[in-house]
Amino acid sequence: MDVYDAITKRKTVYSFLDKEVDEEVVLKLIDSAVKSPTAGGIREYEFIIVTNQDTKKAISNISLTPHIDSAPFMVIVICDKSKMDAVFDEEDSETFCVENAALAIENILLMASSYGLGSAWIATLQQDEIKKLLDIPEKYKVRGIIPIGYIKDEAEIKRVSPKVDLSRIVHIEKFNKNNA
Ligand SMILES: Cc1cc2nc3c(=O)[nH]c(=O)nc-3n(C[C@H](O)[C@H](O)[C@H](O)COP(=O)(O)O)c2cc1C
């Protein structure tokens, strides 16, 4: 599948078949994550792969996202900002950590899509609870929870993304206020 197809087919999915994903595929997803560009060349994020059913259920409850525990595994993306702080000022450091994690997560979502797998990016508003559940040290921040698996309800992904009028958001050469 080419990159554009993987991008186009990717849709947020919350319900998954009770079917394992090959370990080789899981590793390929992580391998694709770490191939994303990084601010300052600093790769400060790490991953926790969760397969335990009780833990997945707890994550689903804490994140207020029902059904995602049906995924055979979840990838939790965490960042140690102190590595970035050593090089950048505090504000840039925070921004770069978010940007780096976002790129890594998007690579995972797209790679999953290329394997015909469904996925979702679940934000972590409940930092303390997730960190406690997964024994994540204080200095880390959880940047995303990504349930991944084979799609249970194809109708869910047939949902059509809203059509975007590119002429309203693409400016040629300079900002064109008539686009608004
Ligand atoms: C940074 C970020 C955080 C998100 N957090 C959540 C979330 O907490 N819960 C959720 O159900 N979906 C979450 N999503 C998924 C979005 O709701 C979803 O991408 C959006 O509705 C567009 O649908 P699509 O991914 O199928 O195109 C998040 C997406 C992003 C990029």
The ligand as an SDF file (V2000), in Angstrom:
LIG
                    3D

 31 33  0  0  0  0  0  0  0  0999 V2000
   -3.9870   14.9260   19.7020 C   0  0  0  0  0  0  0  0  0  0  0  0
   -5.2150   14.0630   19.5410 C   0  0  0  0  0  0  0  0  0  0  0  0
   -5.9040   13.6590   20.6540 C   0  0  0  0  0  0  0  0  0  0  0  0
   -7.0340   12.8450   20.5370 C   0  0  0  0  0  0  0  0  0  0  0  0
   -7.6560   12.4290   21.6560 N   0  0  0  0  0  0  0  0  0  0  0  0
   -8.7700   11.6770   21.5690 C   0  0  0  0  0  0  0  0  0  0  0  0
   -9.4360   11.2470   22.7420 C   0  0  0  0  0  0  0  0  0  0  0  0
   -9.0200   11.5360   23.8590 O   0  0  0  0  0  0  0  0  0  0  0  0
  -10.5390   10.4900   22.6130 N   0  0  0  0  0  0  0  0  0  0  0  0
  -11.0200   10.1340   21.3770 C   0  0  0  0  0  0  0  0  0  0  0  0
  -12.0350    9.4350   21.3170 O   0  0  0  0  0  0  0  0  0  0  0  0
  -10.3890   10.4980   20.2410 N   0  0  0  0  0  0  0  0  0  0  0  0
   -9.2800   11.2640   20.3030 C   0  0  0  0  0  0  0  0  0  0  0  0
   -8.6250   11.6520   19.1580 N   0  0  0  0  0  0  0  0  0  0  0  0
   -9.1140   11.1960   17.8430 C   0  0  0  0  0  0  0  0  0  0  0  0
   -9.9120   12.2810   17.1490 C   0  0  0  0  0  0  0  0  0  0  0  0
  -11.1540   12.4590   17.7770 O   0  0  0  0  0  0  0  0  0  0  0  0
  -10.0840   11.8960   15.6610 C   0  0  0  0  0  0  0  0  0  0  0  0
   -8.8140   11.8310   15.0590 O   0  0  0  0  0  0  0  0  0  0  0  0
  -10.9560   12.9020   14.9240 C   0  0  0  0  0  0  0  0  0  0  0  0
  -12.2940   12.7900   15.3640 O   0  0  0  0  0  0  0  0  0  0  0  0
  -10.9370   12.7170   13.4060 C   0  0  0  0  0  0  0  0  0  0  0  0
  -11.3560   11.4080   13.0470 O   0  0  0  0  0  0  0  0  0  0  0  0
  -10.4090   10.4570   12.1580 P   0  0  0  0  0  0  0  0  0  0  0  0
   -9.1480   10.1990   12.9640 O   0  0  0  0  0  0  0  0  0  0  0  0
  -11.2000    9.2110   11.9390 O   0  0  0  0  0  0  0  0  0  0  0  0
  -10.0910   11.1850   10.8960 O   0  0  0  0  0  0  0  0  0  0  0  0
   -7.4990   12.4580   19.2460 C   0  0  0  0  0  0  0  0  0  0  0  0
   -6.7880   12.8600   18.1210 C   0  0  0  0  0  0  0  0  0  0  0  0
   -5.6600   13.6540   18.2580 C   0  0  0  0  0  0  0  0  0  0  0  0
   -4.8870   14.0790   17.0200 C   0  0  0  0  0  0  0  0  0  0  0  0
  1  2  1  0
  2  3  1  0
  2 30  2  0
  3  4  2  0
  4  5  1  0
  4 28  1  0
  5  6  2  0
  6  7  1  0
  6 13  1  0
  7  8  2  0
  7  9  1  0
  9 10  1  0
 10 11  2  0
 10 12  1  0
 12 13  2  0
 13 14  1  0
 14 15  1  0
 14 28  1  0
 15 16  1  0
 16 17  1  0
 16 18  1  0
 18 19  1  0
 18 20  1  0
 20 21  1  0
 20 22  1  0
 22 23  1  0
 23 24  1  0
 24 25  2  0
 24 26  1  0
 24 27  1  0
 28 29  2  0
 29 30  1  0
 30 31  1  0
M  END
$$$$
